[in-house]
Amino acid sequence: MPQLIEREGTTARAERERALKILAKSIFRELKTNGYEAREIVALSTELLNLLSIEMKSDSAK
């Protein structure tokens, strides 16, 4: 039984990773379609990473 639970967890994780890749491609395509340039997409990505970093620091301080 533990192996089944482990496989289900691995499958769920793989599906989630696949969904994130699809989401990233969709967002990228949408931004390009709406005229955003590469540097603007990089700026958006940087801002997202900054927000994540702030959140992670906040979580580790608790």
PDB file of N, CA, C and O in Angstrom:
ATOM      1  N   MET A   1       0.809  -1.213   0.000  1.00  0.00           N
ATOM      2  CA  MET A   1       0.000   0.000   0.000  1.00  0.00           C
ATOM      3  C   MET A   1       0.851   1.277   0.000  1.00  0.00           C
ATOM      4  O   MET A   1       0.509   2.215  -0.719  1.00  0.00           O
ATOM      5  N   PRO A   2       1.942   1.356   0.771  1.00  0.00           N
ATOM      6  CA  PRO A   2       2.752   2.576   0.730  1.00  0.00           C
ATOM      7  C   PRO A   2       3.279   2.877  -0.667  1.00  0.00           C
ATOM      8  O   PRO A   2       3.413   4.042  -1.041  1.00  0.00           O
ATOM      9  N   GLN A   3       3.585   1.818  -1.452  1.00  0.00           N
ATOM     10  CA  GLN A   3       4.082   2.052  -2.807  1.00  0.00           C
ATOM     11  C   GLN A   3       3.018   2.706  -3.670  1.00  0.00           C
ATOM     12  O   GLN A   3       3.329   3.563  -4.497  1.00  0.00           O
ATOM     13  N   LEU A   4       1.764   2.310  -3.487  1.00  0.00           N
ATOM     14  CA  LEU A   4       0.668   2.901  -4.251  1.00  0.00           C
ATOM     15  C   LEU A   4       0.528   4.377  -3.921  1.00  0.00           C
ATOM     16  O   LEU A   4       0.377   5.208  -4.817  1.00  0.00           O
ATOM     17  N   ILE A   5       0.576   4.697  -2.654  1.00  0.00           N
ATOM     18  CA  ILE A   5       0.472   6.098  -2.232  1.00  0.00           C
ATOM     19  C   ILE A   5       1.636   6.898  -2.801  1.00  0.00           C
ATOM     20  O   ILE A   5       1.454   8.022  -3.268  1.00  0.00           O
ATOM     21  N   GLU A   6       2.842   6.314  -2.760  1.00  0.00           N
ATOM     22  CA  GLU A   6       4.016   6.995  -3.285  1.00  0.00           C
ATOM     23  C   GLU A   6       3.866   7.241  -4.782  1.00  0.00           C
ATOM     24  O   GLU A   6       4.178   8.332  -5.260  1.00  0.00           O
ATOM     25  N   ARG A   7       3.393   6.245  -5.530  1.00  0.00           N
ATOM     26  CA  ARG A   7       3.196   6.403  -6.975  1.00  0.00           C
ATOM     27  C   ARG A   7       2.159   7.474  -7.275  1.00  0.00           C
ATOM     28  O   ARG A   7       2.338   8.284  -8.184  1.00  0.00           O
ATOM     29  N   GLU A   8       1.065   7.475  -6.501  1.00  0.00           N
ATOM     30  CA  GLU A   8       0.023   8.482  -6.714  1.00  0.00           C
ATOM     31  C   GLU A   8       0.577   9.875  -6.464  1.00  0.00           C
ATOM     32  O   GLU A   8       0.266  10.809  -7.203  1.00  0.00           O
ATOM     33  N   GLY A   9       1.396  10.022  -5.429  1.00  0.00           N
ATOM     34  CA  GLY A   9       2.017  11.316  -5.138  1.00  0.00           C
ATOM     35  C   GLY A   9       2.950  11.747  -6.240  1.00  0.00           C
ATOM     36  O   GLY A   9       2.974  12.918  -6.618  1.00  0.00           O
ATOM     37  N   THR A  10       3.723  10.806  -6.761  1.00  0.00           N
ATOM     38  CA  THR A  10       4.646  11.099  -7.855  1.00  0.00           C
ATOM     39  C   THR A  10       3.880  11.475  -9.112  1.00  0.00           C
ATOM     40  O   THR A  10       4.261  12.409  -9.819  1.00  0.00           O
ATOM     41  N   THR A  11       2.809  10.757  -9.393  1.00  0.00           N
ATOM     42  CA  THR A  11       1.985  11.057 -10.568  1.00  0.00           C
ATOM     43  C   THR A  11       1.359  12.439 -10.437  1.00  0.00           C
ATOM     44  O   THR A  11       1.355  13.217 -11.391  1.00  0.00           O
ATOM     45  N   ALA A  12       0.834  12.743  -9.263  1.00  0.00           N
ATOM     46  CA  ALA A  12       0.223  14.054  -9.044  1.00  0.00           C
ATOM     47  C   ALA A  12       1.255  15.159  -9.212  1.00  0.00           C
ATOM     48  O   ALA A  12       0.965  16.203  -9.797  1.00  0.00           O
ATOM     49  N   ARG A  13       2.457  14.931  -8.699  1.00  0.00           N
ATOM     50  CA  ARG A  13       3.530  15.923  -8.818  1.00  0.00           C
ATOM     51  C   ARG A  13       3.907  16.122 -10.278  1.00  0.00           C
ATOM     52  O   ARG A  13       4.107  17.253 -10.719  1.00  0.00           O
ATOM     53  N   ALA A  14       4.004  15.030 -11.030  1.00  0.00           N
ATOM     54  CA  ALA A  14       4.359  15.113 -12.449  1.00  0.00           C
ATOM     55  C   ALA A  14       3.272  15.852 -13.230  1.00  0.00           C
ATOM     56  O   ALA A  14       3.572  16.660 -14.109  1.00  0.00           O
ATOM     57  N   GLU A  15       2.026  15.575 -12.908  1.00  0.00           N
ATOM     58  CA  GLU A  15       0.924  16.263 -13.581  1.00  0.00           C
ATOM     59  C   GLU A  15       0.941  17.757 -13.264  1.00  0.00           C
ATOM     60  O   GLU A  15       0.679  18.591 -14.131  1.00  0.00           O
ATOM     61  N   ARG A  16       1.250  18.078 -12.020  1.00  0.00           N
ATOM     62  CA  ARG A  16       1.314  19.486 -11.623  1.00  0.00           C
ATOM     63  C   ARG A  16       2.457  20.203 -12.346  1.00  0.00           C
ATOM     64  O   ARG A  16       2.297  21.336 -12.800  1.00  0.00           O
ATOM     65  N   GLU A  17       3.612  19.535 -12.450  1.00  0.00           N
ATOM     66  CA  GLU A  17       4.748  20.116 -13.167  1.00  0.00           C
ATOM     67  C   GLU A  17       4.408  20.324 -14.636  1.00  0.00           C
ATOM     68  O   GLU A  17       4.759  21.350 -15.218  1.00  0.00           O
ATOM     69  N   ARG A  18       3.730  19.360 -15.232  1.00  0.00           N
ATOM     70  CA  ARG A  18       3.314  19.481 -16.637  1.00  0.00           C
ATOM     71  C   ARG A  18       2.336  20.636 -16.803  1.00  0.00           C
ATOM     72  O   ARG A  18       2.430  21.400 -17.763  1.00  0.00           O
ATOM     73  N   ALA A  19       1.402  20.765 -15.875  1.00  0.00           N
ATOM     74  CA  ALA A  19       0.430  21.858 -15.930  1.00  0.00           C
ATOM     75  C   ALA A  19       1.127  23.212 -15.817  1.00  0.00           C
ATOM     76  O   ALA A  19       0.737  24.166 -16.489  1.00  0.00           O
ATOM     77  N   LEU A  20       2.152  23.302 -14.972  1.00  0.00           N
ATOM     78  CA  LEU A  20       2.891  24.561 -14.829  1.00  0.00           C
ATOM     79  C   LEU A  20       3.624  24.920 -16.116  1.00  0.00           C
ATOM     80  O   LEU A  20       3.684  26.092 -16.487  1.00  0.00           O
ATOM     81  N   LYS A  21       4.183  23.925 -16.799  1.00  0.00           N
ATOM     82  CA  LYS A  21       4.854  24.191 -18.065  1.00  0.00           C
ATOM     83  C   LYS A  21       3.867  24.692 -19.114  1.00  0.00           C
ATOM     84  O   LYS A  21       4.166  25.614 -19.873  1.00  0.00           O
ATOM     85  N   ILE A  22       2.701  24.079 -19.145  1.00  0.00           N
ATOM     86  CA  ILE A  22       1.662  24.508 -20.086  1.00  0.00           C
ATOM     87  C   ILE A  22       1.219  25.928 -19.765  1.00  0.00           C
ATOM     88  O   ILE A  22       1.047  26.750 -20.665  1.00  0.00           O
ATOM     89  N   LEU A  23       1.035  26.217 -18.478  1.00  0.00           N
ATOM     90  CA  LEU A  23       0.635  27.561 -18.061  1.00  0.00           C
ATOM     91  C   LEU A  23       1.688  28.588 -18.462  1.00  0.00           C
ATOM     92  O   LEU A  23       1.352  29.659 -18.967  1.00  0.00           O
ATOM     93  N   ALA A  24       2.958  28.263 -18.240  1.00  0.00           N
ATOM     94  CA  ALA A  24       4.039  29.187 -18.599  1.00  0.00           C
ATOM     95  C   ALA A  24       4.043  29.464 -20.100  1.00  0.00           C
ATOM     96  O   ALA A  24       4.181  30.612 -20.523  1.00  0.00           O
ATOM     97  N   LYS A  25       3.892  28.415 -20.899  1.00  0.00           N
ATOM     98  CA  LYS A  25       3.856  28.602 -22.359  1.00  0.00           C
ATOM     99  C   LYS A  25       2.667  29.458 -22.775  1.00  0.00           C
ATOM    100  O   LYS A  25       2.785  30.313 -23.653  1.00  0.00           O
ATOM    101  N   SER A  26       1.522  29.226 -22.141  1.00  0.00           N
ATOM    102  CA  SER A  26       0.321  30.002 -22.470  1.00  0.00           C
ATOM    103  C   SER A  26       0.498  31.474 -22.124  1.00  0.00           C
ATOM    104  O   SER A  26       0.150  32.351 -22.914  1.00  0.00           O
ATOM    105  N   ILE A  27       1.038  31.739 -20.943  1.00  0.00           N
ATOM    106  CA  ILE A  27       1.271  33.128 -20.529  1.00  0.00           C
ATOM    107  C   ILE A  27       2.266  33.786 -21.471  1.00  0.00           C
ATOM    108  O   ILE A  27       2.069  34.927 -21.890  1.00  0.00           O
ATOM    109  N   PHE A  28       3.336  33.070 -21.804  1.00  0.00           N
ATOM    110  CA  PHE A  28       4.349  33.609 -22.709  1.00  0.00           C
ATOM    111  C   PHE A  28       3.744  33.967 -24.064  1.00  0.00           C
ATOM    112  O   PHE A  28       3.960  35.062 -24.583  1.00  0.00           O
ATOM    113  N   ARG A  29       2.984  33.027 -24.629  1.00  0.00           N
ATOM    114  CA  ARG A  29       2.341  33.272 -25.927  1.00  0.00           C
ATOM    115  C   ARG A  29       1.393  34.469 -25.861  1.00  0.00           C
ATOM    116  O   ARG A  29       1.360  35.298 -26.770  1.00  0.00           O
ATOM    117  N   GLU A  30       0.633  34.547 -24.785  1.00  0.00           N
ATOM    118  CA  GLU A  30      -0.323  35.652 -24.625  1.00  0.00           C
ATOM    119  C   GLU A  30       0.404  36.993 -24.554  1.00  0.00           C
ATOM    120  O   GLU A  30      -0.022  37.971 -25.168  1.00  0.00           O
ATOM    121  N   LEU A  31       1.487  37.031 -23.813  1.00  0.00           N
ATOM    122  CA  LEU A  31       2.263  38.271 -23.721  1.00  0.00           C
ATOM    123  C   LEU A  31       2.839  38.660 -25.079  1.00  0.00           C
ATOM    124  O   LEU A  31       2.766  39.822 -25.479  1.00  0.00           O
ATOM    125  N   LYS A  32       3.413  37.681 -25.792  1.00  0.00           N
ATOM    126  CA  LYS A  32       3.973  37.967 -27.115  1.00  0.00           C
ATOM    127  C   LYS A  32       2.883  38.436 -28.083  1.00  0.00           C
ATOM    128  O   LYS A  32       3.090  39.368 -28.860  1.00  0.00           O
ATOM    129  N   THR A  33       1.726  37.782 -28.025  1.00  0.00           N
ATOM    130  CA  THR A  33       0.604  38.142 -28.899  1.00  0.00           C
ATOM    131  C   THR A  33       0.144  39.571 -28.630  1.00  0.00           C
ATOM    132  O   THR A  33      -0.295  40.269 -29.544  1.00  0.00           O
ATOM    133  N   ASN A  34       0.243  40.000 -27.387  1.00  0.00           N
ATOM    134  CA  ASN A  34      -0.196  41.338 -27.013  1.00  0.00           C
ATOM    135  C   ASN A  34       0.907  42.384 -27.132  1.00  0.00           C
ATOM    136  O   ASN A  34       0.770  43.502 -26.637  1.00  0.00           O
ATOM    137  N   GLY A  35       2.001  42.012 -27.792  1.00  0.00           N
ATOM    138  CA  GLY A  35       3.029  42.995 -28.127  1.00  0.00           C
ATOM    139  C   GLY A  35       4.120  43.208 -27.098  1.00  0.00           C
ATOM    140  O   GLY A  35       4.934  44.116 -27.257  1.00  0.00           O
ATOM    141  N   TYR A  36       4.164  42.408 -26.056  1.00  0.00           N
ATOM    142  CA  TYR A  36       5.235  42.575 -25.078  1.00  0.00           C
ATOM    143  C   TYR A  36       6.546  42.083 -25.666  1.00  0.00           C
ATOM    144  O   TYR A  36       6.598  41.052 -26.335  1.00  0.00           O
ATOM    145  N   GLU A  37       7.601  42.840 -25.404  1.00  0.00           N
ATOM    146  CA  GLU A  37       8.922  42.492 -25.903  1.00  0.00           C
ATOM    147  C   GLU A  37       9.633  41.593 -24.896  1.00  0.00           C
ATOM    148  O   GLU A  37       9.221  41.473 -23.742  1.00  0.00           O
ATOM    149  N   ALA A  38      10.705  40.969 -25.361  1.00  0.00           N
ATOM    150  CA  ALA A  38      11.455  40.044 -24.513  1.00  0.00           C
ATOM    151  C   ALA A  38      11.894  40.699 -23.207  1.00  0.00           C
ATOM    152  O   ALA A  38      11.796  40.086 -22.144  1.00  0.00           O
ATOM    153  N   ARG A  39      12.374  41.932 -23.277  1.00  0.00           N
ATOM    154  CA  ARG A  39      12.852  42.598 -22.057  1.00  0.00           C
ATOM    155  C   ARG A  39      11.718  42.840 -21.064  1.00  0.00           C
ATOM    156  O   ARG A  39      11.936  42.812 -19.853  1.00  0.00           O
ATOM    157  N   GLU A  40      10.517  43.077 -21.570  1.00  0.00           N
ATOM    158  CA  GLU A  40       9.365  43.277 -20.688  1.00  0.00           C
ATOM    159  C   GLU A  40       8.939  41.961 -20.033  1.00  0.00           C
ATOM    160  O   GLU A  40       8.525  41.940 -18.874  1.00  0.00           O
ATOM    161  N   ILE A  41       9.044  40.882 -20.777  1.00  0.00           N
ATOM    162  CA  ILE A  41       8.724  39.566 -20.214  1.00  0.00           C
ATOM    163  C   ILE A  41       9.754  39.193 -19.158  1.00  0.00           C
ATOM    164  O   ILE A  41       9.416  38.605 -18.130  1.00  0.00           O
ATOM    165  N   VAL A  42      11.009  39.536 -19.413  1.00  0.00           N
ATOM    166  CA  VAL A  42      12.057  39.297 -18.408  1.00  0.00           C
ATOM    167  C   VAL A  42      11.779  40.143 -17.166  1.00  0.00           C
ATOM    168  O   VAL A  42      11.941  39.661 -16.045  1.00  0.00           O
ATOM    169  N   ALA A  43      11.364  41.388 -17.350  1.00  0.00           N
ATOM    170  CA  ALA A  43      11.052  42.253 -16.211  1.00  0.00           C
ATOM    171  C   ALA A  43       9.901  41.668 -15.386  1.00  0.00           C
ATOM    172  O   ALA A  43       9.949  41.692 -14.156  1.00  0.00           O
ATOM    173  N   LEU A  44       8.877  41.149 -16.048  1.00  0.00           N
ATOM    174  CA  LEU A  44       7.767  40.506 -15.354  1.00  0.00           C
ATOM    175  C   LEU A  44       8.259  39.289 -14.572  1.00  0.00           C
ATOM    176  O   LEU A  44       7.904  39.102 -13.408  1.00  0.00           O
ATOM    177  N   SER A  45       9.070  38.475 -15.215  1.00  0.00           N
ATOM    178  CA  SER A  45       9.612  37.281 -14.560  1.00  0.00           C
ATOM    179  C   SER A  45      10.442  37.654 -13.339  1.00  0.00           C
ATOM    180  O   SER A  45      10.351  37.015 -12.291  1.00  0.00           O
ATOM    181  N   THR A  46      11.248  38.691 -13.488  1.00  0.00           N
ATOM    182  CA  THR A  46      12.071  39.167 -12.372  1.00  0.00           C
ATOM    183  C   THR A  46      11.202  39.631 -11.216  1.00  0.00           C
ATOM    184  O   THR A  46      11.488  39.326 -10.058  1.00  0.00           O
ATOM    185  N   GLU A  47      10.150  40.361 -11.524  1.00  0.00           N
ATOM    186  CA  GLU A  47       9.248  40.842 -10.471  1.00  0.00           C
ATOM    187  C   GLU A  47       8.569  39.678  -9.763  1.00  0.00           C
ATOM    188  O   GLU A  47       8.434  39.694  -8.539  1.00  0.00           O
ATOM    189  N   LEU A  48       8.140  38.670 -10.515  1.00  0.00           N
ATOM    190  CA  LEU A  48       7.534  37.480  -9.903  1.00  0.00           C
ATOM    191  C   LEU A  48       8.523  36.782  -8.971  1.00  0.00           C
ATOM    192  O   LEU A  48       8.161  36.371  -7.868  1.00  0.00           O
ATOM    193  N   LEU A  49       9.765  36.650  -9.417  1.00  0.00           N
ATOM    194  CA  LEU A  49      10.790  36.020  -8.581  1.00  0.00           C
ATOM    195  C   LEU A  49      11.064  36.846  -7.326  1.00  0.00           C
ATOM    196  O   LEU A  49      11.272  36.286  -6.249  1.00  0.00           O
ATOM    197  N   ASN A  50      11.066  38.163  -7.456  1.00  0.00           N
ATOM    198  CA  ASN A  50      11.253  39.028  -6.288  1.00  0.00           C
ATOM    199  C   ASN A  50      10.120  38.837  -5.279  1.00  0.00           C
ATOM    200  O   ASN A  50      10.368  38.740  -4.077  1.00  0.00           O
ATOM    201  N   LEU A  51       8.895  38.784  -5.761  1.00  0.00           N
ATOM    202  CA  LEU A  51       7.749  38.590  -4.872  1.00  0.00           C
ATOM    203  C   LEU A  51       7.831  37.233  -4.171  1.00  0.00           C
ATOM    204  O   LEU A  51       7.536  37.120  -2.981  1.00  0.00           O
ATOM    205  N   LEU A  52       8.230  36.219  -4.911  1.00  0.00           N
ATOM    206  CA  LEU A  52       8.386  34.889  -4.333  1.00  0.00           C
ATOM    207  C   LEU A  52       9.484  34.886  -3.273  1.00  0.00           C
ATOM    208  O   LEU A  52       9.329  34.281  -2.211  1.00  0.00           O
ATOM    209  N   SER A  53      10.574  35.552  -3.560  1.00  0.00           N
ATOM    210  CA  SER A  53      11.689  35.643  -2.614  1.00  0.00           C
ATOM    211  C   SER A  53      11.248  36.315  -1.316  1.00  0.00           C
ATOM    212  O   SER A  53      11.592  35.854  -0.227  1.00  0.00           O
ATOM    213  N   ILE A  54      10.495  37.393  -1.431  1.00  0.00           N
ATOM    214  CA  ILE A  54       9.980  38.095  -0.249  1.00  0.00           C
ATOM    215  C   ILE A  54       9.085  37.176   0.569  1.00  0.00           C
ATOM    216  O   ILE A  54       9.181  37.130   1.795  1.00  0.00           O
ATOM    217  N   GLU A  55       8.220  36.452  -0.117  1.00  0.00           N
ATOM    218  CA  GLU A  55       7.308  35.540   0.576  1.00  0.00           C
ATOM    219  C   GLU A  55       8.071  34.419   1.277  1.00  0.00           C
ATOM    220  O   GLU A  55       7.749  34.048   2.406  1.00  0.00           O
ATOM    221  N   MET A  56       9.073  33.890   0.606  1.00  0.00           N
ATOM    222  CA  MET A  56       9.847  32.794   1.195  1.00  0.00           C
ATOM    223  C   MET A  56      10.634  33.283   2.417  1.00  0.00           C
ATOM    224  O   MET A  56      10.741  32.567   3.412  1.00  0.00           O
ATOM    225  N   LYS A  57      11.178  34.487   2.344  1.00  0.00           N
ATOM    226  CA  LYS A  57      11.884  35.056   3.493  1.00  0.00           C
ATOM    227  C   LYS A  57      10.931  35.254   4.658  1.00  0.00           C
ATOM    228  O   LYS A  57      11.273  34.994   5.812  1.00  0.00           O
ATOM    229  N   SER A  58       9.724  35.722   4.338  1.00  0.00           N
ATOM    230  CA  SER A  58       8.710  35.947   5.364  1.00  0.00           C
ATOM    231  C   SER A  58       8.318  34.635   6.031  1.00  0.00           C
ATOM    232  O   SER A  58       8.178  34.567   7.252  1.00  0.00           O
ATOM    233  N   ASP A  59       8.143  33.598   5.222  1.00  0.00           N
ATOM    234  CA  ASP A  59       7.771  32.281   5.747  1.00  0.00           C
ATOM    235  C   ASP A  59       8.876  31.696   6.628  1.00  0.00           C
ATOM    236  O   ASP A  59       8.586  31.063   7.644  1.00  0.00           O
ATOM    237  N   SER A  60      10.130  31.900   6.251  1.00  0.00           N
ATOM    238  CA  SER A  60      11.235  31.324   7.030  1.00  0.00           C
ATOM    239  C   SER A  60      11.461  32.081   8.333  1.00  0.00           C
ATOM    240  O   SER A  60      12.056  31.546   9.269  1.00  0.00           O
ATOM    241  N   ALA A  61      10.986  33.329   8.396  1.00  0.00           N
ATOM    242  CA  ALA A  61      11.141  34.122   9.618  1.00  0.00           C
ATOM    243  C   ALA A  61      10.118  33.716  10.688  1.00  0.00           C
ATOM    244  O   ALA A  61      10.265  34.083  11.853  1.00  0.00           O
ATOM    245  N   LYS A  62       9.106  32.979  10.305  1.00  0.00           N
ATOM    246  CA  LYS A  62       8.052  32.605  11.244  1.00  0.00           C
ATOM    247  C   LYS A  62       8.477  31.480  12.140  1.00  0.00           C
ATOM    248  O   LYS A  62       7.703  31.043  12.992  1.00  0.00           O
TER     249      LYS A  62
END
